[in-house]
Amino acid sequence: MPVVVQKYGGSSLATAEKIRVVAGKICARRSSGVDLVVVVSAMGDTTDDLIALARLASGPSHVPDPREMDTLLSTGELVTATLMAIAIRSMGHDVVSLSGPQAGVRTDSRHGSARIADIDTTRLKRELGSGKIVIVAGFQGLAETEDVTTLGRGGSDTTAVAIAAGLKASRCEIFTDVDGIYTTDPRLVPDARKLREIGYEEMLELASLGAKMNPRSIELGAVYDVEILVASTFEDKPGTLIHGESRMMEVRKAVTGVAVTRNVGKIMVRGVEDRPGVAAEIFEPLAEAGISVDVIVQNAGADGKADISFTVAEGDLDRALAITERCQSCSAGGVTGGRGFSKVSIVGTGMTNSPGYAARMFRALSAAGVNIDMITTSEIRITCIIDAPLVEKAARSLHRAFGLHEASAG
């Protein structure tokens, strides 16, 4: 029988009652004639609760050891996996629950943000061959050091796509509390439309900008050509299929979606020397501290000096400011930081080599009274940094300016 990998998120599994509902869906899918591997997340807010417990146990002056934190956090998914197996068995189906290491998920040794190195599918194939539904605890794996690791936030999506790639599954189905990928956030724009399908490249841009998918899982899907369906756990509605561009019948719209990212902080470094190596001096310490830098804009002056502006997550702003202020090359003109920004982006492969989209975007924002603070582009994305209170107005104006409210969008 064909193999299908499913993944269910924590909000779908928050209570024993919800677990039983999902167990019924899994049993029905198995009865339709497929072999099933099901990856599960921790129930509800379990991961946050475990982190809070660890902080209480360590005391205010100590940081919990990363190895012990990974061992602790991995238990959340194990609880869900075993409860799911118990529920499925009560419904008359043969089933086995496996931890990430038991399922063959091998990772590097970076605790808290491990990357998957390989999937040993031996155990998975053996259990499937014996007719069992296989439930796998997501978000975790085993390093060469024989220690348990976790994959970071959203790691269960990555686990599911990696297992689908390893098993050469016909599809990976991601079930969550939304019924698909939308042209923009429906909470901001009521006439946002669900996309029937989207290519890996566009989805990777949207995921990186905050859409409801882990970017690492999209990267894996693209590399191994794993079709990914995003759909609702509890509503029987068609979802969104993420797959290769070559399989799309047509590019319906040049702009596929409008992405919004909130809680953006900005840092400006004024009057640095315009010479090779200065940018590395600024950004290498930030990378070493684990701070992700997003939009970067440099303006070179005629006097041999340059201004460099960049954005970070607002939660990282204070640390990023402190690190940047210690950079000797940044001392001449000073370093300033600001909060209260958001990013708004238009995304679409149809923009490639086609003029006019930036102008239309800027015109729409101007007509809506939205001032642009910074601009950055890629081949399929144009991003503007704007004042946070204007993000809803900006998203609505761009959604309408590019016709994404029309029926053909989704």
LOVEX-370883 format. One record per residue (C-alpha): residue in three letters; x, y, z. Coordinates in steps of 0.25 Angstrom, whole numbers. Example, Ala and Ser with C-alpha at 12.3 -4.5 7.8 and 13.67 -1.06 7.14 Angstrom:
<pts>
ALA; 49; -18; 31
SER; 55; -4; 29
</pts>
This chain:
<pts>
MET; 0; 0; 0
PRO; 5; 14; -2
VAL; 11; 21; 10
VAL; 5; 34; 15
VAL; 12; 42; 26
GLN; 2; 51; 35
LYS; 6; 62; 45
TYR; -4; 67; 56
GLY; 0; 80; 63
GLY; -1; 83; 78
SER; -14; 91; 78
SER; -21; 79; 71
LEU; -16; 70; 82
ALA; -18; 79; 94
THR; -28; 69; 102
ALA; -31; 55; 103
GLU; -44; 57; 96
LYS; -37; 64; 84
ILE; -27; 52; 84
ARG; -38; 42; 82
VAL; -45; 50; 71
VAL; -31; 51; 64
ALA; -30; 36; 66
GLY; -43; 33; 59
LYS; -38; 41; 47
ILE; -25; 33; 47
CYS; -33; 20; 47
ALA; -42; 24; 36
ARG; -30; 28; 27
ARG; -23; 15; 30
SER; -36; 8; 26
SER; -36; 15; 13
GLY; -24; 7; 8
VAL; -11; 14; 12
ASP; 0; 11; 21
LEU; 1; 22; 32
VAL; 12; 29; 40
VAL; 7; 39; 49
VAL; 16; 50; 55
VAL; 10; 57; 67
SER; 14; 70; 75
ALA; 13; 72; 90
MET; -1; 74; 95
GLY; -5; 89; 96
ASP; 4; 98; 104
THR; 12; 86; 109
THR; 26; 91; 104
ASP; 24; 105; 110
ASP; 20; 98; 123
LEU; 32; 90; 123
ILE; 41; 101; 120
ALA; 35; 109; 132
LEU; 37; 97; 141
ALA; 52; 96; 137
ARG; 54; 111; 140
LEU; 47; 109; 154
ALA; 56; 97; 157
SER; 69; 104; 153
GLY; 66; 117; 161
PRO; 67; 131; 156
SER; 83; 131; 155
HIS; 85; 119; 147
VAL; 82; 115; 133
PRO; 77; 100; 131
ASP; 87; 91; 124
PRO; 84; 90; 109
ARG; 85; 75; 109
GLU; 76; 73; 121
MET; 66; 83; 114
ASP; 65; 75; 102
THR; 63; 62; 110
LEU; 52; 69; 118
LEU; 45; 75; 106
SER; 45; 62; 98
THR; 36; 56; 108
GLY; 24; 65; 103
GLU; 23; 58; 90
LEU; 25; 45; 96
VAL; 13; 47; 105
THR; 5; 50; 92
ALA; 10; 39; 84
THR; 7; 28; 95
LEU; -7; 34; 98
MET; -10; 34; 83
ALA; -6; 19; 82
ILE; -14; 16; 93
ALA; -26; 23; 87
ILE; -24; 16; 73
ARG; -23; 2; 79
SER; -36; 4; 87
MET; -42; 6; 73
GLY; -37; -7; 68
HIS; -25; -4; 60
ASP; -11; -10; 62
VAL; -2; 2; 66
VAL; 12; 5; 72
SER; 18; 18; 77
LEU; 32; 22; 75
SER; 41; 33; 80
GLY; 49; 41; 70
PRO; 62; 33; 73
GLN; 54; 19; 72
ALA; 48; 24; 58
GLY; 62; 26; 53
VAL; 63; 41; 54
ARG; 78; 45; 54
THR; 83; 59; 57
ASP; 95; 67; 59
SER; 98; 71; 74
ARG; 93; 85; 75
HIS; 84; 85; 87
GLY; 71; 93; 85
SER; 72; 95; 70
ALA; 78; 82; 64
ARG; 78; 79; 49
ILE; 73; 65; 44
ALA; 85; 58; 38
ASP; 79; 45; 34
ILE; 66; 36; 35
ASP; 69; 22; 37
THR; 56; 16; 32
THR; 59; 1; 37
ARG; 49; 1; 49
LEU; 39; 9; 42
LYS; 38; 0; 30
ARG; 38; -12; 39
GLU; 26; -7; 47
LEU; 19; -3; 34
GLY; 21; -17; 28
SER; 15; -23; 40
GLY; 2; -15; 38
LYS; 3; -5; 49
ILE; 0; 9; 49
VAL; 13; 16; 54
ILE; 12; 28; 63
VAL; 25; 36; 64
ALA; 28; 47; 75
GLY; 32; 59; 67
PHE; 42; 70; 70
GLN; 53; 61; 74
GLY; 65; 52; 70
LEU; 78; 45; 74
ALA; 91; 51; 72
GLU; 104; 44; 70
THR; 107; 46; 85
GLU; 95; 37; 88
ASP; 88; 49; 94
VAL; 74; 53; 91
THR; 73; 66; 83
THR; 61; 75; 80
LEU; 59; 82; 66
GLY; 54; 96; 71
ARG; 40; 102; 70
GLY; 32; 95; 59
GLY; 41; 83; 58
SER; 30; 73; 57
ASP; 27; 79; 43
THR; 42; 76; 40
THR; 41; 62; 46
ALA; 29; 59; 37
VAL; 35; 64; 24
ALA; 48; 57; 27
ILE; 41; 44; 30
ALA; 33; 45; 17
ALA; 45; 47; 9
GLY; 52; 35; 16
LEU; 41; 26; 13
LYS; 38; 32; -1
ALA; 24; 34; 4
SER; 13; 38; -6
ARG; 10; 51; 2
CYS; 12; 58; 15
GLU; -1; 63; 21
ILE; 1; 74; 32
PHE; -12; 76; 40
THR; -13; 88; 49
ASP; -23; 99; 54
VAL; -24; 106; 40
ASP; -30; 100; 28
GLY; -19; 104; 18
ILE; -10; 115; 13
TYR; -16; 128; 11
THR; -13; 140; 2
THR; -10; 148; 15
ASP; -14; 147; 29
PRO; -29; 146; 30
ARG; -29; 153; 43
LEU; -24; 165; 37
VAL; -31; 164; 23
PRO; -45; 158; 24
ASP; -46; 155; 9
ALA; -33; 147; 9
ARG; -34; 135; 1
LYS; -29; 121; 3
LEU; -19; 116; -8
ARG; -22; 103; -15
GLU; -7; 101; -18
ILE; 6; 108; -16
GLY; 20; 105; -21
TYR; 32; 102; -11
GLU; 39; 115; -14
GLU; 27; 124; -11
MET; 23; 116; 1
LEU; 38; 117; 6
GLU; 37; 132; 5
LEU; 23; 132; 12
ALA; 28; 123; 23
SER; 40; 131; 26
LEU; 31; 143; 27
GLY; 22; 137; 37
ALA; 12; 128; 30
LYS; 7; 116; 37
MET; 19; 106; 33
ASN; 33; 103; 38
PRO; 43; 108; 27
ARG; 52; 96; 29
SER; 41; 87; 26
ILE; 38; 94; 13
GLU; 53; 94; 9
LEU; 53; 79; 12
GLY; 40; 77; 3
ALA; 47; 84; -8
VAL; 60; 77; -8
TYR; 53; 63; -7
ASP; 41; 67; -15
VAL; 31; 63; -4
GLU; 17; 68; -7
ILE; 12; 75; 6
LEU; -3; 77; 9
VAL; -7; 87; 19
ALA; -21; 85; 24
SER; -30; 87; 37
THR; -31; 76; 47
PHE; -45; 77; 50
GLU; -52; 83; 38
ASP; -54; 75; 26
LYS; -49; 85; 16
PRO; -39; 84; 4
GLY; -26; 89; 9
THR; -14; 95; 1
LEU; -4; 86; -7
ILE; 10; 91; -7
HIS; 18; 85; -18
GLY; 28; 87; -29
GLU; 26; 99; -39
SER; 28; 90; -51
ARG; 15; 83; -47
MET; 6; 95; -46
MET; -3; 96; -58
GLU; -1; 112; -59
VAL; 3; 123; -51
ARG; -10; 129; -47
LYS; -5; 142; -41
ALA; 9; 149; -42
VAL; 7; 152; -27
THR; 3; 140; -19
GLY; 1; 146; -5
VAL; 4; 157; 5
ALA; 12; 153; 17
VAL; 12; 161; 30
THR; 23; 160; 41
ARG; 20; 167; 54
ASN; 30; 171; 66
VAL; 41; 176; 58
GLY; 53; 184; 64
LYS; 62; 193; 56
ILE; 77; 197; 58
MET; 84; 208; 51
VAL; 99; 209; 51
ARG; 104; 223; 46
GLY; 117; 228; 40
VAL; 124; 215; 39
GLU; 137; 214; 30
ASP; 133; 210; 16
ARG; 144; 199; 15
PRO; 144; 183; 13
GLY; 142; 176; 26
VAL; 133; 186; 34
ALA; 120; 178; 31
ALA; 127; 165; 36
GLU; 131; 173; 49
ILE; 117; 177; 51
PHE; 109; 164; 48
GLU; 119; 153; 52
PRO; 117; 155; 67
LEU; 102; 156; 65
ALA; 102; 142; 58
GLU; 111; 136; 69
ALA; 100; 141; 79
GLY; 89; 134; 71
ILE; 82; 146; 67
SER; 76; 146; 53
VAL; 78; 158; 45
ASP; 67; 161; 34
VAL; 66; 173; 25
ILE; 80; 180; 23
VAL; 81; 194; 16
GLN; 95; 201; 14
ASN; 96; 215; 9
ALA; 110; 219; 5
GLY; 113; 234; 6
ALA; 123; 242; -2
ASP; 132; 245; 10
GLY; 137; 230; 11
LYS; 126; 227; 22
ALA; 114; 219; 22
ASP; 101; 217; 29
ILE; 96; 202; 32
SER; 82; 199; 36
PHE; 77; 185; 39
THR; 65; 178; 46
VAL; 64; 168; 57
ALA; 53; 161; 65
GLU; 48; 172; 75
GLY; 51; 162; 86
ASP; 65; 162; 82
LEU; 67; 177; 81
ASP; 73; 180; 94
ARG; 84; 169; 93
ALA; 86; 173; 78
LEU; 88; 187; 82
ALA; 98; 184; 93
ILE; 106; 175; 84
THR; 106; 185; 73
GLU; 110; 196; 82
ARG; 123; 188; 86
CYS; 127; 188; 71
GLN; 139; 198; 70
SER; 136; 201; 56
CYS; 122; 206; 60
SER; 127; 216; 71
ALA; 129; 228; 61
GLY; 115; 232; 57
GLY; 107; 224; 68
VAL; 97; 213; 69
THR; 82; 215; 71
GLY; 71; 205; 72
GLY; 56; 206; 71
ARG; 43; 197; 73
GLY; 30; 197; 68
PHE; 32; 193; 54
SER; 26; 182; 45
LYS; 29; 176; 31
VAL; 19; 175; 20
SER; 23; 167; 7
ILE; 18; 163; -6
VAL; 22; 149; -11
GLY; 21; 143; -24
THR; 29; 135; -35
GLY; 21; 143; -45
MET; 29; 155; -42
THR; 42; 150; -47
ASN; 48; 158; -58
SER; 34; 166; -59
PRO; 35; 181; -57
GLY; 25; 190; -49
TYR; 22; 182; -37
ALA; 30; 190; -27
ALA; 24; 203; -33
ARG; 10; 198; -31
MET; 13; 193; -17
PHE; 19; 207; -13
ARG; 7; 214; -20
ALA; -3; 206; -12
LEU; 4; 208; 1
SER; 5; 223; -2
ALA; -10; 224; -5
ALA; -13; 217; 8
GLY; -4; 227; 16
VAL; 7; 217; 20
ASN; 21; 222; 20
ILE; 32; 213; 17
ASP; 44; 212; 26
MET; 53; 202; 19
ILE; 52; 193; 6
THR; 58; 180; 2
THR; 56; 171; -9
SER; 59; 157; -15
GLU; 55; 151; -28
ILE; 41; 147; -23
ARG; 39; 156; -11
ILE; 38; 171; -8
THR; 38; 175; 7
CYS; 36; 188; 13
ILE; 38; 192; 28
ILE; 27; 201; 33
ASP; 21; 206; 46
ALA; 14; 195; 53
PRO; 1; 202; 55
LEU; -1; 203; 40
VAL; 1; 188; 37
GLU; -14; 185; 36
LYS; -16; 196; 26
ALA; -4; 193; 18
ALA; -8; 178; 17
ARG; -22; 182; 12
SER; -17; 192; 2
LEU; -7; 182; -4
HIS; -17; 171; -4
ARG; -27; 179; -12
ALA; -16; 186; -21
PHE; -11; 172; -26
GLY; -25; 166; -28
LEU; -23; 155; -17
HIS; -37; 157; -12
GLU; -43; 152; -26
ALA; -48; 138; -27
SER; -37; 133; -36
ALA; -27; 135; -25
GLY; -30; 122; -17
</pts>
